[in-house]
Amino acid sequence: MTRLGDLERAVMDVLWDTVPGASGGVTVREVADALDGRELAYTTVMTVLDRLAGKGMVQREREGRAWRYRAAASREAHIAQLMLDALDLGGSRDAALVRFARSVTGTEADVLRAALDAGAAQSLTDRVDAPRADRPALADEATDR
């Protein structure tokens, strides 16, 4: 995933923070107006949104003569992907994860533990609910065959 420049990040923040209207997105003008304190030309904002669409960060839909833009993924999904990409930069993923885990606060560690526990529970549920032919035989099932 490509890292965002300062202006791209500001535009994405607008898209992530804006509740889209009934049509499902915001216009270039609405994005430009939301970029408080930045004296940006309409065409500059349009170019940034076009580039973000090319990168797959935003989706756009034609509405009359204008385009409506919306984020292709949530802010949280984007950040998680950045974290995964950083782990792939080289070296040991395990070492990087351990170092990260040691750097989080107690509250953040609790959040991670809860997410891991929920993921493990979901994984177990998925295996139990899977059709018999698609899952490995459990010890008590092996005697049924």
C-alpha positions in Angstrom: 0.0 0.0 0.0 1.3 3.4 -0.9 1.9 5.8 1.9 0.0 9.1 1.6 1.5 12.5 1.3 0.4 15.4 3.5 -2.3 16.7 1.2 -3.6 13.2 0.3 -3.9 12.4 4.0 -5.8 15.6 4.6 -8.2 14.7 1.7 -8.6 11.1 3.0 -9.3 12.5 6.5 -12.2 14.6 5.0 -13.6 11.5 3.3 -13.2 9.3 6.4 -14.8 12.0 8.7 -17.6 12.9 6.3 -20.9 11.1 6.5 -21.8 10.7 2.9 -25.2 12.0 1.7 -27.9 9.9 0.2 -25.9 9.7 -3.1 -23.1 8.0 -1.2 -20.2 10.4 -1.5 -18.9 13.9 -1.5 -18.0 16.2 -4.4 -14.7 17.9 -5.0 -16.2 21.2 -3.9 -17.4 19.7 -0.6 -13.9 18.2 0.0 -12.3 21.6 -0.8 -14.6 23.4 1.5 -13.9 20.9 4.3 -10.1 21.5 4.0 -10.2 24.5 6.5 -7.3 26.9 6.4 -5.8 25.6 3.2 -6.0 27.9 0.2 -6.3 25.2 -2.4 -7.5 25.6 -5.9 -10.5 23.4 -6.9 -8.4 21.8 -9.6 -5.7 20.8 -7.0 -8.3 19.0 -4.9 -9.7 17.4 -8.0 -6.2 16.2 -9.0 -5.6 14.7 -5.6 -8.9 12.9 -5.6 -8.2 11.6 -9.1 -4.8 10.3 -8.0 -6.3 8.7 -4.9 -8.8 7.0 -7.2 -5.9 5.7 -9.3 -4.3 4.3 -6.2 -7.5 2.5 -5.2 -7.9 4.6 -2.1 -11.2 6.2 -3.2 -14.1 5.2 -5.2 -16.0 7.6 -7.4 -19.3 7.7 -9.1 -20.6 10.1 -11.7 -23.5 12.2 -10.7 -24.5 14.5 -13.5 -21.4 16.5 -14.5 -19.7 16.0 -11.1 -18.1 13.0 -9.4 -18.9 11.8 -5.9 -16.0 10.4 -3.9 -15.9 8.1 -0.9 -13.1 6.2 0.8 -12.6 2.7 -0.6 -11.8 1.4 2.9 -12.1 2.6 6.5 -9.3 4.6 8.2 -8.8 1.6 10.5 -8.4 -0.8 7.5 -5.9 1.6 6.0 -3.8 1.8 9.2 -3.9 -1.9 9.7 -2.6 -2.4 6.1 0.2 0.1 6.7 1.2 -1.9 9.8 1.2 -5.1 7.9 3.3 -3.5 5.1 5.8 -2.2 7.7 6.2 -5.8 9.0 7.1 -6.9 5.5 9.9 -4.4 5.2 12.4 -7.0 6.1 14.0 -8.8 9.0 11.9 -10.9 11.4 8.2 -10.2 11.6 8.2 -12.0 14.9 10.9 -9.7 16.4 9.0 -6.7 15.1 5.8 -7.9 16.6 7.4 -8.6 20.0 9.0 -5.2 20.0 5.6 -3.6 19.1 3.8 -5.6 21.8 6.3 -4.4 24.4 5.7 -0.8 23.4 2.0 -0.7 23.9 0.2 0.6 27.0 -1.6 -1.7 29.4 -5.0 -0.6 27.9 -3.8 -1.2 24.3 -2.5 -4.6 25.4 -5.9 -5.5 26.7 -7.5 -4.5 23.4 -5.0 -6.7 21.5 -5.7 -9.6 23.9 -9.4 -9.3 23.5 -9.1 -9.1 19.7 -6.9 -12.2 19.7 -9.2 -14.1 22.0 -12.2 -13.1 19.8 -10.3 -14.2 16.7 -9.4 -17.5 18.2 -13.0 -18.1 19.3 -14.2 -17.2 15.8 -11.6 -19.5 14.2 -12.8 -22.4 16.4 -16.4 -21.6 15.6 -15.6 -21.6 11.9 -14.0 -25.0 12.1 -16.8 -26.5 14.2 -19.5 -25.1 11.9 -17.7 -26.2 8.7 -19.2 -29.1 6.8 -17.7 -32.4 7.9 -15.8 -33.0 4.6 -14.1 -29.6 4.8 -12.7 -29.9 8.3 -10.1 -32.2 9.9 -11.5 -35.1 11.8 -11.7 -34.7 15.5 -10.7 -37.7 17.7 -14.3 -38.6 18.5 -15.4 -38.2 14.9 -12.7 -40.5 13.7 -14.4 -43.5 15.4 -17.7 -42.7 13.7 -16.3 -43.4 10.3 
